[in-house]
Amino acid sequence: MAVFVAAAAAAISLVNRGEILGWVPPPDVPIWAALIILFFVYHIAVSPIRAVSHWSFHPEAGAGAGWFAFWHAIAWLVGVAFVIWIKSNHLPEIREFLQQLQEIFREFVQAMRRLVAR
């Protein structure tokens, strides 16, 4: 969870300020592309932790392990949604991020349309 919070903070900093801890992406890289790169870096960092977590499930656990994983994921998503809701109502930086996210998504869609049109 701490890695997720750090990645979320990095994404918010990238969108709001155009930098992550003083590192500025090259000027020819759009914000949406930098966010996708950040997403991949996050998954590369988290994948060993997830592998250990999945390895810890015993094969003899049966169908109960699947339901446990399902409800664990639901609880995690509800918790993240609750934290985002609380933060968006009380931190102006989060509100600014959510407002800019729509424009970034629009730029991403336009870039993908141009790519497909070639």
C-alpha positions as CSV (number, residue, x, y, z in Angstrom):
1,M,0.0,0.0,0.0
2,A,2.9,2.4,0.7
3,V,4.2,1.9,-2.8
4,F,0.8,2.7,-4.2
5,V,0.6,5.9,-2.1
6,A,4.1,6.9,-3.3
7,A,3.1,6.3,-6.9
8,A,-0.2,8.2,-6.5
9,A,1.7,11.1,-5.0
10,A,4.2,11.0,-7.9
11,A,1.4,11.0,-10.4
12,I,-0.3,14.0,-8.7
13,S,3.0,15.9,-8.6
14,L,3.6,15.1,-12.3
15,V,0.2,16.4,-13.3
16,N,0.1,19.5,-11.1
17,R,3.7,20.6,-11.2
18,G,5.2,18.7,-14.3
19,E,7.9,17.1,-12.1
20,I,8.5,14.2,-9.7
21,L,10.9,15.1,-6.9
22,G,12.7,17.6,-9.0
23,W,12.9,15.4,-12.1
24,V,11.3,16.9,-15.1
25,P,10.4,14.7,-18.1
26,P,11.8,15.7,-21.5
27,P,9.9,18.5,-23.1
28,D,8.8,16.4,-26.0
29,V,7.1,13.8,-23.7
30,P,3.4,14.6,-23.0
31,I,2.1,14.3,-19.5
32,W,-0.1,11.3,-20.4
33,A,2.9,9.4,-21.7
34,A,4.9,10.2,-18.6
35,L,1.9,8.9,-16.5
36,I,1.9,5.7,-18.5
37,I,5.7,5.3,-18.0
38,L,5.1,5.9,-14.2
39,F,2.4,3.2,-14.3
40,F,4.8,0.7,-15.8
41,V,7.6,1.6,-13.4
42,Y,5.1,1.1,-10.5
43,H,4.1,-2.3,-11.8
44,I,7.8,-3.3,-12.2
45,A,8.5,-2.3,-8.6
46,V,5.4,-4.0,-7.2
47,S,5.5,-7.3,-9.2
48,P,8.1,-9.1,-6.9
49,I,6.0,-8.2,-3.9
50,R,2.8,-9.5,-5.6
51,A,4.7,-12.7,-6.7
52,V,5.6,-13.4,-3.1
53,S,2.0,-12.8,-2.0
54,H,0.6,-15.2,-4.6
55,W,3.3,-17.8,-3.9
56,S,2.2,-17.8,-0.2
57,F,-1.2,-19.2,-1.2
58,H,-1.1,-22.9,-0.7
59,P,-2.3,-25.2,-3.5
60,E,-4.4,-27.2,-1.1
61,A,-6.4,-24.1,-0.1
62,G,-9.0,-25.0,-2.8
63,A,-11.8,-22.7,-3.9
64,G,-11.6,-20.7,-0.6
65,A,-8.5,-18.9,-1.7
66,G,-10.2,-17.5,-4.8
67,W,-13.1,-16.1,-2.7
68,F,-10.6,-14.7,-0.2
69,A,-8.7,-13.0,-3.0
70,F,-11.9,-11.6,-4.5
71,W,-13.1,-10.1,-1.2
72,H,-9.7,-8.8,-0.4
73,A,-9.6,-7.0,-3.8
74,I,-13.1,-5.5,-3.2
75,A,-12.2,-4.3,0.3
76,W,-9.0,-2.7,-1.1
77,L,-10.9,-0.9,-3.9
78,V,-13.5,0.4,-1.5
79,G,-10.7,1.6,0.8
80,V,-8.9,3.3,-2.0
81,A,-12.2,4.9,-3.2
82,F,-12.9,6.2,0.3
83,V,-9.4,7.7,0.7
84,I,-9.7,9.4,-2.7
85,W,-13.1,10.7,-1.8
86,I,-11.9,12.1,1.6
87,K,-8.7,13.6,0.1
88,S,-10.6,15.2,-2.9
89,N,-12.9,17.0,-0.5
90,H,-10.1,18.2,1.9
91,L,-6.9,18.7,-0.2
92,P,-6.9,21.4,-3.0
93,E,-4.0,19.6,-4.7
94,I,-6.1,16.5,-5.2
95,R,-9.0,18.6,-6.6
96,E,-6.6,20.3,-9.0
97,F,-5.3,16.9,-10.1
98,L,-8.8,15.5,-10.7
99,Q,-9.7,18.6,-12.8
100,Q,-6.6,18.3,-14.9
101,L,-7.0,14.5,-15.4
102,Q,-9.9,15.1,-17.8
103,E,-7.8,17.2,-20.1
104,I,-4.9,14.7,-19.9
105,F,-7.3,11.9,-20.9
106,R,-8.6,14.0,-23.8
107,E,-5.1,14.6,-25.0
108,F,-4.4,10.9,-24.7
109,V,-7.5,10.0,-26.8
110,Q,-6.5,12.5,-29.5
111,A,-3.0,11.1,-29.7
112,M,-4.3,7.6,-30.0
113,R,-6.7,8.7,-32.8
114,R,-3.8,10.3,-34.6
115,L,-1.7,7.2,-34.2
116,V,-4.5,4.9,-35.5
117,A,-5.3,7.3,-38.4
118,R,-1.7,6.9,-39.8
